[in-house]
Amino acid sequence: MQYLRELSLRLREAASYDEAGTICSEAGVDYVDLRFADLPGRWHHVTLPAARVGAKLFEDGVGFDGSSVPGYLTVEKGDMVLLADPATAIVEESGPYLVVSYLASAAEADTRELFPLDPRVLAKKAEEILAASGHADTALLGPELEFYLFTTVDYGSSCGSAFYSLGSDEAGWTDADEPTTGHRILPGRGYHAMPPCDRTFQVRNEIVARMAAAGIPVKYHHHENGAPGQVEIELLSRPLVEAADDCMIGKYIAKMTAIEWGLSATFMPKPLLGESGSGLHFHMRLEKAGRPVFHDERGYAGLSEAALHFIGGILEHGAALTAVTNPSTNSYRRLRPGFEAPTNRVFSAANRSAAIRIPKYTTEPSAKTVEYRPSDATCNPYLAAAALIAAGLDGMERGIDPRERGFGPLEKNIHRLSDKERRGIPALPLTLHEALEALADDGGFLASSGIFPETFVPVWTGLKWEEVDAIRSAPHPGEFDLSFDC
């Protein structure tokens, strides 16, 4: 893997496009793969012979049909080109072949103007707007990737049936044809579990090693709370676009490595009834001229006024934000009041039941962060990060003090409050339907930030209403238990 990492670095640091082609030729690279995200956040790719690496590839791009990509163009004007980013080269082995992949952005076929709804273009725009704001010049994000590793997976939905079946060697409920070792994790007791109960240790090591080879810095990894194979890999903070890149690449590496180990990785927010859901938390901090913006030792939890206003903006727009940070119907199986994920728009120091937690273990001024906890990995990380910055900047521009808006600090375990006690605390939406309505009412801050084009909200909500309607119209298996004998 060290060889792959060194080769990737050489390609990223190549002095010219033609030099990159020479490096590929000398190293015996077989193919070049251009990868790009659609608006919902799924990757697509196109593969070319490695001989195509050179100035023509990077300057002219590669044509593709934008009308076939969710959230992009319509059929009558679908011609687009992919422009590869040479600084994102990653070399990997694919069977007997050596492949160099580049992240790419979509552009208009005739003008080569970057497409404003390309998620990576939006994330870059967020960095530009932040730098021009005067409040900060750099946003640093540290994502936490939570996901499940299952031994067996089967699911389906048709006119006459709907089912899913998940299996894990760590679970006590999995049927086995042969006797097991008996080392299992009790439901909800998987947090930092040790081998031999933790059977994901070696595959996590492999995933993290491959992330390192791809240039992704990892803070640590461990077994998560979910008994049957829930794990977490926390990434170190990087500038916004790079952090979102790390999310996309990290998810890909986790899935591909799992398959090689005979497992299946899913970042689905709530795949199991009665076990913990999986989130994608974002640790965020801002810098200006290399100095921390969020730190003030005299402030609450060591936070500056700028940090409080940033938090105020996120919580003020929290309901609309969930349509971007939690954009699936399954997201709201996890965001249920009284369970493990935060569902209230409040902030607090060290309080994991709050939407925004201020970690107490970060004592250095340069490491003062705020953690946004509701989001999950069905989000497009480019869009989620950009939306959080847009909301935070709005709070800084308007001087929104979360303490004056009823957003905390609340130093109670919100999960254990009664319904009556929780009633007066600002809440997040309980369904994607509610989140989309909130975005329709309060999504103006995205466009007014200068980050998102005016077309984003109607295009995004159009895509997501289709998902809401598809799930709303399908009978749920649990409904047969409740209603079949009526």
Buried (B, 14 or more C-beta within 10 A) or exposed (E): EEEBBEBBEBBBEBEEBBBBBEBBEEBEBBBBBBBBBBBBBEEBEBBEEBBBBBEEBBEEBBEBEBBEBEBBBEEEEBEBBBBBBBEBBBBBEEEEEBBBBBBBBBBBBEEEEBBBBBBBBBBBBBBEBBBEBEBBBBBBBBBBBBBBBBBBBEEEEEEEEBEEEBBBBBBEEBEEEEEEEEBBBEBEEBBEBEEEBBBBBEBBEBBBBBBBBBBBEBEEBBBBBBBBBBBBBBBBBBBBBBBBBBBBBBBBBBBBBBEEBEBBBBBBBBBBEEBBBBBBBBBBBBBBEEEBBBBBEEBBBBBBEBBBBBBBBBBBBBBBBBBBBBBBBBBBBBBEBEBBBBBBBBBBBEBBBBBBBBBEEBEEBBBBBBBBBBBBBBBBBBBBBBBBBBBBBBBBBEEBBBEEBEBBBBEBEBBEBEEEEBEEBBBBBBBBBBBBBBBBEBBBBBBBBBBBBEEBBEBBBEBBBEBBEEBEEEEEEEEEEEEEEE
